[in-house]
Amino acid sequence: MEIKATDVAKLRQMTGAGMMDCKSALVEANGDFDKAKDIIREKGKLVAAKRADRETTEGSVIAIATENNNKAIVVCLGCETDFVAKNSEFQALANKIAETALTSFPADLEALKATKLDGQTIEEAVIQQTGKSGEKHAIPFYSKLEAPYIATYIHTNGKLATIVGFSKEISKEVGREIAMQITAMNPVSVSKDSCPQSVIEKELEIYRIQIREEGKPENMVEQIAQGKLAKFFKESTLEDQTFVKDGKITVAQYLKTVDPEVKVTGFFRFSLND
């Protein structure tokens, strides 16, 4: 049957798919718009299945907070190439996902994927975009945070972002400085007390192996390992890290100069390049 250009344009507006894909779908569906939409969706699933083993090392990492800065999310929409990542449709979808995540505030990544966006789930929207671009799209990371005050930071390349919560309201400038510290120095936890036990045990095991390989006496192994762990805490936990902007004080000491009562309550950082 003859497919009119106006029908193709209408289907494109409904699905966002390319003109040729829309025309082919309408031909296959004999002009039935609902069937054509299903065909386009199935094409997206097929492309997604074929490219499931591809790496999504490019994309967009977005961190946004509510107007009163007490809730925030960081989410990544990944793709295969920088060319697609810079595409306006890709960026629009990434921003829509972030805004929907902040509004709906789903519990975890799976809940985010099941959240509705423009009449379909976010997972379906990502698959649809995969079909349109011809390369894999995925959401590799999502986290949310609640606190009396939250600062956000997105690195200039758009591939690295941080959200950090504070125990009380602070200035935007101070919040940004701490968020930038986390972005640059990638701490494992807020403090040594909040460092996961699994991380501590892994570090100690590495140190013990290194010390024994160096030929140190067995009765000195644990003492040396604990010394190395103390250095690890200083370099890898936020409060004990040297404050990058100053270089002479720790982050904890800097925060005390701002407000003796303010504490970092938690943070999330994600980078496509880590």
C-alpha positions as CSV (number, residue, x, y, z in Angstrom):
1,M,0.0,0.0,0.0
2,E,1.0,3.6,-0.5
3,I,2.5,5.2,2.6
4,K,2.1,8.9,2.8
5,A,4.9,11.2,3.9
6,T,2.5,12.7,6.5
7,D,2.0,9.3,8.0
8,V,5.7,8.7,8.2
9,A,6.2,12.1,9.9
10,K,3.4,11.3,12.3
11,L,5.0,8.0,13.3
12,R,8.4,9.6,13.7
13,Q,6.8,12.2,16.0
14,M,5.2,9.4,18.0
15,T,8.3,7.2,18.3
16,G,11.3,9.4,17.6
17,A,12.6,6.7,15.2
18,G,14.3,7.6,11.9
19,M,12.2,8.4,8.7
20,M,13.3,5.3,6.9
21,D,12.6,3.1,9.9
22,C,9.2,4.6,10.3
23,K,8.3,4.1,6.6
24,S,9.5,0.5,6.7
25,A,7.5,-0.2,9.8
26,L,4.3,1.3,8.3
27,V,4.8,-0.8,5.1
28,E,5.2,-3.9,7.2
29,A,2.2,-3.0,9.3
30,N,0.0,-2.1,6.3
31,G,-0.4,1.4,7.6
32,D,-1.5,0.3,11.1
33,F,0.1,2.8,13.5
34,D,-0.1,0.6,16.6
35,K,1.5,-2.3,14.8
36,A,4.1,0.0,13.3
37,K,5.0,1.2,16.8
38,D,5.4,-2.4,18.0
39,I,7.6,-3.1,15.1
40,I,9.9,-0.2,15.9
41,R,10.0,-1.3,19.6
42,E,10.9,-4.8,18.5
43,K,13.7,-3.5,16.3
44,G,15.1,-1.7,19.3
45,K,15.1,-4.9,21.3
46,L,16.8,-6.8,18.5
47,V,19.5,-4.2,18.2
48,A,20.0,-4.2,22.0
49,A,20.3,-8.0,22.0
50,K,22.8,-8.0,19.2
51,R,25.0,-5.4,21.0
52,A,24.5,-6.7,24.6
53,D,28.2,-7.6,24.9
54,R,29.4,-4.1,23.9
55,E,31.0,-1.7,26.4
56,T,29.3,1.6,27.2
57,T,32.4,3.6,28.0
58,E,31.0,6.9,26.7
59,G,27.9,8.8,27.8
60,S,26.6,11.3,30.2
61,V,26.8,11.4,34.1
62,I,24.3,13.8,35.6
63,A,23.9,15.0,39.2
64,I,21.0,17.2,40.2
65,A,19.3,18.2,43.4
66,T,15.8,19.5,44.4
67,E,15.3,23.3,44.7
68,N,15.7,23.2,48.5
69,N,18.8,20.9,48.2
70,N,17.7,18.2,50.5
71,K,17.3,15.4,47.9
72,A,19.6,14.6,45.0
73,I,20.4,11.9,42.5
74,V,23.4,10.9,40.3
75,V,22.7,8.8,37.2
76,C,24.6,7.7,34.1
77,L,23.3,7.0,30.6
78,G,26.0,5.2,28.8
79,C,26.6,4.5,25.1
80,E,29.5,3.2,22.9
81,T,30.9,6.3,21.3
82,D,31.5,9.9,22.1
83,F,29.8,10.8,18.8
84,V,26.4,9.4,20.0
85,A,27.0,10.8,23.5
86,K,27.1,14.3,22.1
87,N,23.9,13.8,20.1
88,S,21.1,16.1,21.1
89,E,18.6,13.2,21.3
90,F,20.9,11.2,23.6
91,Q,21.5,14.3,25.9
92,A,17.7,14.9,26.0
93,L,17.0,11.4,27.1
94,A,19.8,11.5,29.7
95,N,18.4,14.7,31.2
96,K,14.8,13.3,31.1
97,I,16.0,10.2,33.0
98,A,17.7,12.4,35.6
99,E,14.7,14.6,36.1
100,T,12.4,11.6,36.4
101,A,14.7,10.0,38.9
102,L,14.8,13.1,41.0
103,T,11.0,13.5,40.9
104,S,10.2,9.8,41.5
105,F,13.2,9.1,43.7
106,P,13.1,5.3,43.0
107,A,14.8,3.0,45.6
108,D,17.5,1.6,43.3
109,L,18.6,1.1,39.7
110,E,16.1,-1.6,38.9
111,A,13.3,0.5,40.3
112,L,14.5,3.4,38.2
113,K,14.5,1.3,35.0
114,A,10.8,0.4,35.8
115,T,9.8,4.0,36.3
116,K,7.5,5.5,33.7
117,L,8.8,8.1,31.3
118,D,6.6,9.5,28.5
119,G,4.2,6.5,28.6
120,Q,6.8,3.7,28.7
121,T,9.4,2.5,31.2
122,I,12.8,4.1,31.3
123,E,14.3,0.7,30.4
124,E,12.0,0.7,27.3
125,A,13.0,4.2,26.4
126,V,16.7,3.2,26.6
127,I,16.1,0.2,24.4
128,Q,14.2,2.4,21.9
129,Q,17.2,4.8,21.8
130,T,19.5,1.8,21.2
131,G,17.4,0.8,18.1
132,K,17.4,4.4,16.8
133,S,21.2,4.9,17.1
134,G,22.3,1.4,16.3
135,E,24.6,1.2,19.3
136,K,24.2,0.0,22.9
137,H,22.7,2.3,25.5
138,A,22.6,1.4,29.2
139,I,22.2,2.8,32.7
140,P,25.2,1.5,34.6
141,F,24.7,3.6,37.7
142,Y,22.1,5.4,39.8
143,S,22.1,6.5,43.4
144,K,20.1,8.9,45.5
145,L,20.8,10.9,48.6
146,E,18.8,12.7,51.3
147,A,20.3,15.2,53.8
148,P,19.7,18.6,55.3
149,Y,21.9,20.0,52.5
150,I,23.3,18.4,49.4
151,A,25.9,19.8,47.0
152,T,26.3,18.5,43.4
153,Y,29.2,18.7,40.9
154,I,29.5,17.6,37.3
155,H,33.0,17.6,35.8
156,T,33.4,19.6,32.6
157,N,33.6,16.5,30.4
158,G,30.1,15.4,31.6
159,K,31.4,11.9,32.4
160,L,32.0,12.3,36.1
161,A,29.7,13.6,38.8
162,T,29.3,13.7,42.6
163,I,26.6,14.4,45.1
164,V,27.5,15.0,48.8
165,G,25.3,15.4,51.8
166,F,25.9,17.6,54.9
167,S,24.4,17.5,58.4
168,K,23.2,21.1,58.2
169,E,22.9,23.9,55.6
170,I,26.1,25.4,54.4
171,S,27.1,27.8,51.7
172,K,26.9,26.8,48.0
173,E,30.6,27.5,47.7
174,V,31.7,25.2,50.5
175,G,29.4,22.5,49.3
176,R,30.9,22.7,45.8
177,E,34.4,22.6,47.2
178,I,33.8,19.4,49.0
179,A,32.0,17.9,46.0
180,M,35.0,18.8,43.9
181,Q,37.3,17.3,46.5
182,I,35.4,14.0,46.2
183,T,35.4,14.2,42.4
184,A,39.1,14.7,42.2
185,M,40.4,12.4,45.0
186,N,37.8,9.6,44.9
187,P,37.6,8.7,48.6
188,V,36.3,5.3,49.6
189,S,34.2,6.6,52.5
190,V,33.5,9.7,54.6
191,S,35.8,8.5,57.5
192,K,37.9,5.6,58.6
193,D,35.0,4.6,61.0
194,S,32.6,4.4,58.0
195,C,35.0,2.5,55.7
196,P,33.5,-0.8,54.7
197,Q,35.1,-3.8,56.6
198,S,35.5,-5.6,53.3
199,V,37.7,-2.8,52.0
200,I,39.8,-2.8,55.2
201,E,40.3,-6.6,55.0
202,K,41.3,-6.4,51.4
203,E,43.9,-3.7,52.0
204,L,45.3,-5.6,55.0
205,E,45.6,-8.8,53.0
206,I,47.5,-6.9,50.2
207,Y,49.8,-5.3,52.8
208,R,50.6,-8.6,54.5
209,I,51.5,-10.3,51.2
210,Q,53.8,-7.3,50.3
211,I,55.5,-7.3,53.7
212,R,56.2,-11.1,53.6
213,E,57.5,-10.8,50.1
214,E,59.9,-8.1,51.3
215,G,61.3,-10.7,53.8
216,K,60.2,-8.9,57.0
217,P,60.0,-11.1,60.2
218,E,56.6,-12.7,60.7
219,N,56.2,-11.0,64.2
220,M,56.4,-7.6,62.5
221,V,53.9,-8.3,59.7
222,E,50.8,-7.1,61.5
223,Q,52.3,-4.0,63.0
224,I,53.7,-2.9,59.6
225,A,50.3,-3.7,57.9
226,Q,48.5,-1.6,60.4
227,G,50.9,1.3,59.7
228,K,50.1,1.0,56.0
229,L,46.4,0.9,56.8
230,A,46.7,4.2,58.7
231,K,48.3,5.8,55.6
232,F,45.5,4.3,53.5
233,F,42.9,6.0,55.7
234,K,44.7,9.3,55.4
235,E,44.8,9.1,51.6
236,S,41.5,7.5,50.9
237,T,38.9,8.6,53.5
238,L,37.4,12.0,52.9
239,E,37.8,13.6,56.4
240,D,41.4,12.6,56.6
241,Q,42.4,13.6,53.1
242,T,44.5,16.7,52.6
243,F,42.1,19.5,51.5
244,V,43.2,20.0,47.9
245,K,42.4,23.7,47.8
246,D,44.6,24.4,50.8
247,G,47.2,21.6,51.0
248,K,48.1,22.2,54.6
249,I,44.9,21.0,56.4
250,T,42.6,18.0,56.2
251,V,39.0,18.1,54.9
252,A,37.8,17.7,58.5
253,Q,39.9,20.6,59.7
254,Y,38.6,22.8,56.8
255,L,35.0,22.0,57.7
256,K,35.6,23.0,61.3
257,T,36.7,26.4,60.1
258,V,33.4,26.7,58.3
259,D,31.2,25.4,61.1
260,P,32.4,23.2,64.0
261,E,29.1,21.3,63.9
262,V,28.8,20.5,60.2
263,K,29.6,16.9,59.1
264,V,29.5,15.1,55.7
265,T,26.7,12.5,56.0
266,G,27.4,10.6,52.8
267,F,28.3,10.9,49.1
268,F,28.1,9.2,45.8
269,R,30.5,9.6,42.9
270,F,30.5,8.0,39.5
271,S,32.9,8.2,36.6
272,L,32.6,6.5,33.2
273,N,36.4,6.4,33.0
274,D,37.2,4.7,36.4
